[in-house]
Amino acid sequence: MATHAHLAAKLLRDAATFFKNVGTQNLPLKEQMDDNASVYEQVADLVENDPSGVLDLEEEGNTPKEEPKEEPKE
C-alpha cells in the first residue's frame, strides 16, 4: 500500500520528467526546464527520505532565516 508521501514523490518525479521533455522539445527553454526538473527531483527525495521533515523558512517571504549577528566586542 502506497503512502501519501510515496504518491507525492511519484507525482513530483513525473513532473520532473515533463519538464525534461519540454526542454528537449524546446531548446531555448532547456536550461530552465532542467533546473525545474532538478528542483522537483530534490523535493521528491526529501518527501521519500524524510516525509515529516521541516524546512527552516520564515513564514513571510519564505526566505531562509539568517543567523543572528554578534555585536563587536569593545
ZADO-1210 file (C-alpha; in nm, 4 decimals, padded with zeros to 6 digits):
<atoms>
<atom x="00.0000" y="00.0000" z="00.0000" code="MET" pos="1"/>
<atom x="00.1400" y="00.3381" z="-00.1009" code="ALA" pos="2"/>
<atom x="00.1533" y="00.6255" z="00.1440" code="THR" pos="3"/>
<atom x="00.0685" y="00.9869" z="00.0665" code="HIS" pos="4"/>
<atom x="00.4425" y="01.0556" z="00.0659" code="ALA" pos="5"/>
<atom x="00.5035" y="00.7850" z="-00.1963" code="HIS" pos="6"/>
<atom x="00.2286" y="00.9273" z="-00.4158" code="LEU" pos="7"/>
<atom x="00.3613" y="01.2814" z="-00.3744" code="ALA" pos="8"/>
<atom x="00.7135" y="01.1706" z="-00.4657" code="ALA" pos="9"/>
<atom x="00.5841" y="00.9903" z="-00.7756" code="LYS" pos="10"/>
<atom x="00.3892" y="01.2973" z="-00.8870" code="LEU" pos="11"/>
<atom x="00.6960" y="01.5165" z="-00.8336" code="LEU" pos="12"/>
<atom x="00.9140" y="01.2791" z="-01.0366" code="ARG" pos="13"/>
<atom x="00.6515" y="01.2683" z="-01.3132" code="ASP" pos="14"/>
<atom x="00.6511" y="01.6490" z="-01.3194" code="ALA" pos="15"/>
<atom x="01.0312" y="01.6457" z="-01.3422" code="ALA" pos="16"/>
<atom x="01.0067" y="01.4146" z="-01.6433" code="THR" pos="17"/>
<atom x="00.7537" y="01.6519" z="-01.8002" code="PHE" pos="18"/>
<atom x="00.9921" y="01.9470" z="-01.7567" code="PHE" pos="19"/>
<atom x="01.2774" y="01.7476" z="-01.9094" code="LYS" pos="20"/>
<atom x="01.0603" y="01.6561" z="-02.2080" code="ASN" pos="21"/>
<atom x="00.9595" y="02.0189" z="-02.2610" code="VAL" pos="22"/>
<atom x="01.3269" y="02.1192" z="-02.2528" code="GLY" pos="23"/>
<atom x="01.4175" y="01.8510" z="-02.5041" code="THR" pos="24"/>
<atom x="01.1489" y="01.9739" z="-02.7413" code="GLN" pos="25"/>
<atom x="01.2184" y="02.3453" z="-02.6905" code="ASN" pos="26"/>
<atom x="01.5933" y="02.4096" z="-02.6758" code="LEU" pos="27"/>
<atom x="01.5675" y="02.7799" z="-02.5769" code="PRO" pos="28"/>
<atom x="01.3892" y="02.6631" z="-02.2587" code="LEU" pos="29"/>
<atom x="01.6081" y="02.3582" z="-02.1921" code="LYS" pos="30"/>
<atom x="01.8247" y="02.5088" z="-01.9171" code="GLU" pos="31"/>
<atom x="01.5260" y="02.6482" z="-01.7280" code="GLN" pos="32"/>
<atom x="01.3291" y="02.3240" z="-01.7674" code="MET" pos="33"/>
<atom x="01.6265" y="02.1174" z="-01.6480" code="ASP" pos="34"/>
<atom x="01.6544" y="02.3458" z="-01.3433" code="ASP" pos="35"/>
<atom x="01.2839" y="02.2983" z="-01.2720" code="ASN" pos="36"/>
<atom x="01.3186" y="01.9216" z="-01.3099" code="ALA" pos="37"/>
<atom x="01.6113" y="01.9199" z="-01.0682" code="SER" pos="38"/>
<atom x="01.4116" y="02.1048" z="-00.8009" code="VAL" pos="39"/>
<atom x="01.1180" y="01.8647" z="-00.8363" code="TYR" pos="40"/>
<atom x="01.3527" y="01.5651" z="-00.8083" code="GLU" pos="41"/>
<atom x="01.5178" y="01.7111" z="-00.4972" code="GLN" pos="42"/>
<atom x="01.1798" y="01.7665" z="-00.3314" code="VAL" pos="43"/>
<atom x="01.0760" y="01.4118" z="-00.4258" code="ALA" pos="44"/>
<atom x="01.3906" y="01.2855" z="-00.2497" code="ASP" pos="45"/>
<atom x="01.3045" y="01.4915" z="00.0592" code="LEU" pos="46"/>
<atom x="00.9476" y="01.3593" z="00.0670" code="VAL" pos="47"/>
<atom x="01.0628" y="00.9988" z="00.0253" code="GLU" pos="48"/>
<atom x="01.3523" y="01.0106" z="00.2696" code="ASN" pos="49"/>
<atom x="01.2058" y="01.2353" z="00.5393" code="ASP" pos="50"/>
<atom x="00.8299" y="01.2780" z="00.4836" code="PRO" pos="51"/>
<atom x="00.7763" y="01.4714" z="00.8070" code="SER" pos="52"/>
<atom x="01.0924" y="01.6815" z="00.7778" code="GLY" pos="53"/>
<atom x="01.0802" y="02.0524" z="00.8456" code="VAL" pos="54"/>
<atom x="01.2317" y="02.3353" z="00.6437" code="LEU" pos="55"/>
<atom x="01.3671" y="02.6299" z="00.8387" code="ASP" pos="56"/>
<atom x="01.1968" y="02.9090" z="00.6445" code="LEU" pos="57"/>
<atom x="01.0433" y="03.2325" z="00.7632" code="GLU" pos="58"/>
<atom x="00.6684" y="03.2484" z="00.7135" code="GLU" pos="59"/>
<atom x="00.6734" y="03.5810" z="00.5298" code="GLU" pos="60"/>
<atom x="00.8614" y="03.5676" z="00.2024" code="GLY" pos="61"/>
<atom x="00.9781" y="03.2072" z="00.2554" code="ASN" pos="62"/>
<atom x="01.3402" y="03.3140" z="00.2813" code="THR" pos="63"/>
<atom x="01.5940" y="03.1237" z="00.4901" code="PRO" pos="64"/>
<atom x="01.6476" y="03.2602" z="00.8360" code="LYS" pos="65"/>
<atom x="01.9744" y="03.4370" z="00.8948" code="GLU" pos="66"/>
<atom x="02.1881" y="03.3591" z="01.1922" code="GLU" pos="67"/>
<atom x="02.1903" y="03.6402" z="01.4472" code="PRO" pos="68"/>
<atom x="02.4921" y="03.8618" z="01.4023" code="LYS" pos="69"/>
<atom x="02.7156" y="03.9096" z="01.7006" code="GLU" pos="70"/>
<atom x="02.7825" y="04.2631" z="01.8095" code="GLU" pos="71"/>
<atom x="03.1533" y="04.3565" z="01.8003" code="PRO" pos="72"/>
<atom x="03.3119" y="04.3464" z="02.1441" code="LYS" pos="73"/>
<atom x="03.4901" y="04.6580" z="02.2539" code="GLU" pos="74"/>
</atoms>
